[in-house]
Amino acid sequence: MNAPQTCGLALRQLGRDLRSGELRVLLFALVVAVAAVSAVGFFTDRIHRALERQAGELLAADLVVRASQPLPPALSDAAHERGLRVAQTWSFPSVVLAGERSALAELKAVSPGYPLRGALKTSRAPFAPAQVTQQLPAPGSVWLDERLFAELGVQAGDRVDVGASSLKVDGVIAYEPDRGGDLFSLAPRLLMNLADVPATQLVQFGSRVNYRLLLAGTPAALAEWRAWLQAPGRLPEGARLQDVREARPELQAALDRAQRYLGLAAVVAVIVAGVGIAIAARRFALRHWDGVAVMRCFGATQARIAALFGIELLALGLLGGLAGAALGWAGQEGLTRLLGFLAGGELPAPSWRPLAPALATGVVATLGFAAPPLLHLRRVPPLRVLRGDLGPVDVWAGSAYVAALAAVAGLLLWQADELKLATLVLAGTAGAGLLLAAGAWVLTRTLARLRGRVGVAWRFGLANIARRGGASVVQVVAIGTGLMALLVLTLVRGDLLAGWRDSLPVDAPNRFLINIPPAEVDAVAAFLRTHGVPQAELYPMVRGRLTRIGERAVSAADYPDPRAQRLVEREFNLSWAEQPQSDNRIVAGRWFGTEARGRAEVSVEADLAQTLGIHLGDRLRFAIAGQDVDATVTSLRSVEWDSFHVNFFVVFPPGVIEQMPATWITSFYLPAERSALLADLVRAHPAVTVLDIEALLAKVREIIERVVQAVEYVFLFTLAAGLAVLFAAIQATRDERRREAALVRTLGAPRALILKGLLAEFAVLGLLAGLLAASAAAVLGWGLATQVFEFSYRPDPLLWLSGALAGVLGVGAAGWLGTRDVLEQPPLATLRGG
């Protein structure tokens, strides 16, 4: 028989098996697996891209090109050619005059179309309620922020002198979408029309101007423009491209956690569905032993049997992959219609990216999980035709499942797209499997001793479990894995998400005071305490540039990573402290104690150290106010940037940089109804800059809530995968139960007794699986919380009660539905093999 004939026979066999129902359970598990993965892929891809697009409000665009020199028109022309929307902003410091009063302000001139993402907010008076506006300052007019109003003592309708121009004050700036991206360099803001800049005569050769080109559009057009920009000579020297993930570390942390959690949902769906495929494939293989034995008698070789079933599996994987992908596509479309509002607008159109992983999942899952038992069919001896008790040698050989383990690992890496998450879940799943197997073996052996101490129905059920010890262990492991996944995505998921929400509580700091002069630190602290803001702690801040790491001079050219280049080119915010802050954790080295005062030591934020290649013991040099300061790295810290507390990349012990020029900074929570306090503060301390980040906090909270809701609906597909596992595990021993029931009925047992025995067996299996699954879910939840999401985790005692109830009720109901025809078939037909 040649290859085409083998392929034809395999396809005919696939059609026959599908029509007869032999592959019903396996195909169901496969379709659910691919549907879960594809639905997760399509829906979370759209949600995640929508979240990133909305997060673009913090840049006022999707992409920004920043430069200290005017940007060539070719950049805008290329963007227009690709259908992108474009706007410009120019920012520069200047003195603004109002009669006899003056103030240093940061002027921001904007072109029509600004902002491309998000919206400006204005108010009628300083610190009054803000309203969204689609307007910009008209030519000849300006908008001022609250502090500038206070410093200049002006009101709406007054005129201010900006360079050579006199402009009308026409409004109060309450919120700019992109103002949060440069927290510590903000002076009081004046917003003006770009058309008014030439008349001011402020922008001359050598002027310090920050030129920004804002772009927004479809992901495809943005990607095409970025590819065009990468050609040599197109991005001017000194200019850099910035996207939303580089805007704020707080937003970066929120989006990263969102991606990790959605990746986790996909990973769990793959694991659960894979277990269902493996169980269903084993039953399918067992039912083909007799047929293969006959084929062997007619001369079929082992290689031919392996090829025949291998081709059938490959075709089944493609068929199930296409069906599952179509179901996943339909599922995500239905969810999008119901939940499009979660993205605050229309979701991006589905991309084709998740389709390839979904189809590959169908093939890989089929070959990885189903191939081992089916390939063992080639070892069925021809003698089985005469002796029905003969089967393949060592059908559960561990070496046969190397492919399954490789498939699990590959799919985990593919779906999680993060080595740490995939490794943790794979290790946790393997550990949970061992825990389930060991616990199931111990409990089944224990149950064997209890058979004589219970009633007849319970004795029948317990005897079934004990007699099929190996099969019972497999069932408990399979059911327990499904229940574990469901518990992780229900109760444990709720605990994890509660921890995420708690990391950004309602009273998280929403106001920053920066540029506090040293002479006013005590007065500002007293003002805040007097007015009921006792939680505000003031921290010193010194600006310094990193110039040397060890014996190596630091240069942006030494780093291929764009983030590292930007860090090297900028000045760091340095500080000093006797104790680390509550949201800082020492991950390497030791914190300098009180005896380190005046000692040249330094603590560095761990992510910064990794990016710049800084290690414990390295000698760092900073240029501060024209002086060089050397210090040795004695500790690395992890920092919870999304706590919105004041934090620093680099911290010295007291007595090292205290003599350097410094300002002070603090953050605190202030309810919206007390915003008038800020106006009193600015009047009392006009040098202090007040920064309102309530809008930024609201955006991060919105991202968290939308991700939570997205995962809630993604869970439905994982629930379907768990039900597939449960169904496959029950069906795995259906044939054995049918024969046993026929024998017992032949010996005179009533149907009611057999039914009670089956229900007792399923209830005990469910109880064992539920309790073990709850224990494994608690361990896995602890690992996820501490190692991935970096939360403290304490499992709820209801986890075990829920696991036990879910096991007893779920397995009991599924067992009854899956085996009720056992009692409906006449015993004689079963014993005759009909």
Buried (B, 14 or more C-beta within 10 A) or exposed (E): EEEEEBBEBBEEBBEEBBEEEBBBBBBBBBBBBBBBBBBBBBBBBBBBBBBBBBBBBBBBBBBBBBBEEEBBEEBBEBBEEBEBBBBBBBBBBBEBBBEEEBBEBBBBBBBEBBBBBBBBBBBEEBBBEBEEBEEBBEEBBBBBBBBBBBBBEBEBEBBBBBBEBEBBBBBBBBBBBBBBBBBBEBBBBBBBBBBBBEBBEBBEEEEEBBBBBBBBBBBEBBEBBEEBBEEEEEBBEEBBBBBBBBBBBBBBBBBEBBBBBBBBBBBBBBBBBBBBBBBBBBBBBBEBBBEBBEBBBEEBEEEBBBBBBBBBBBBBBBBBBBBBBBBBBBBBBEBBEEBBEBBBEEBBEBBEEBBEBBBBBBBBBBBBBBBBBBBBBBBBBBEBBEEEEBBBEEBEEEEBBEBBEEBBBBBBBBBBBBEEBBBBBBEBBEBBBEBBBEBBBEBBEEBBEEBEEBEEBBBBBBBBBBBBBEBBBBBBBBBBBBBBBBBBBBBBBEBBBEBBBEBBEEEBBBBBBBBBBEEBBEBBBEBBEEEEBEEBBBBBBBBBBBBBBBEEEBEEEBBEEEBBBBBBBEBBBBBBBEEBBEBBBBEBBEBBEEEBBEBBBBBBBBBBBEBBBBBBEBBBBBBBEEEEBEBEBBBBBBBBBBBBBBBBBBBBBBEBBBEBEBBBBBBBBBEEEEBEBBBEBBEEBEBBBBBBBBBBBEBBBBBBEBBBBBBBBBBEBBBBBBBBBBBBBBBBBBBBBBBBBBEBBEEEBEEEBBBBBBBBBBBBBBBBBBBBBBBBBBBBBBBBBEEBBBBEBEBBEEBBEBBBBBBBEBBBBBBBEBBEEBBEBEBEEBEEEE
